[in-house]
Amino acid sequence: MSATTGVDQRPYFFWDYDITGDEIRAILRAGEPFDKAWVISRILEHARWDDIWRYLTVADIRSNFENLSFRRPQDRELWAYALSRWANHG
């Protein structure tokens, strides 16, 4: 299944916003820190594993981590743990 739905190419994990995959990538590339953090948080919380890596790199997550906002504290803890493991083991 594709990361997008319908003709508008809106990714399923942005079901409630009128935004395309290209617009998401533009924000990730050159957006304001607040917008970048919002997009990354949204992807990490709602996208399937394979789709996370279609949009993000570990470096993207690491460099924006302090600004990310998770609805559930355990999601922040999980990603913090993953980042620490990846830092220690490449």
N, C-alpha and C positions, 0 to 999 in steps of 0.2 A: 504494500500500500504506500502511496506517495505521501509526502509531508504536506501536500496541499489538497484543498478540496474545491470542487467546482471550477467554474470558468474564471473567477476572480483571482485565482491562485492564492487565496488566503490560507495560510497554514492552519491546520486543525487546532493547534494549541493557542491560536489567537482567534478563537471562535467568536468572540464578542467585540472585536475591533476590526475596522476596515483597513487592513494593512497587508501588503503583499510580501512575499519572500524577498524580493529585491529591496523593498523598503527596509525590511528587517536587517538585511546585510549592510545597507548604507548606514543605518544607525550604528551597527556594530563596528563598522570601519571608521566612521568620522562623526558620530553623534556626540551630543553633550553627555558628560558623565552620568547624570541622572537618568537620561533616556537609555543609555547603554545598560546601566544596572537594571532598569525595569525590564528591558528585553531579555537580558541574560537570566534574570530571576524567573521570568515567565517560561522561558524555554526549559530551564532546569526543573521547574515544578510540573510542567504539563506535557512536555514532549516525550515521545518514546526514546529509548536509549540510542538507537541508530540515528534518529533525527537530531538529537542533541549535537552529535558530532558532525552533522551536515552543516550546522551553523556556527558551532563554537570549537575552540581548541582549549586544551588545559590552560594554556597561557592566558586566554581570554578570561577564563573563570578566575584564575589566580590573581590577575592584575586588577580585577574589579570586585573581588570577594568582599572586601570591607563595606562596599556600598550596596551589596545585594540584600534584598528584602524577601525573606521567606515567610509564608503564612504559618508554617509549622516549625518550631525550633529544632525538631529532630532532623529536618531537611538540611538546615545549616550545619548541624553537627555531622551529618553524613557526608556532606560535600567537603567540610573541613578535614575530616578523617581521610577521605579519598585524596585530597590534595597533598596531605602530609605523606601518605603512602607513596604517591607518585613522585614526590620530591625525593624520597629516600631510595626509591627503587627504579627511578627513570620512567 
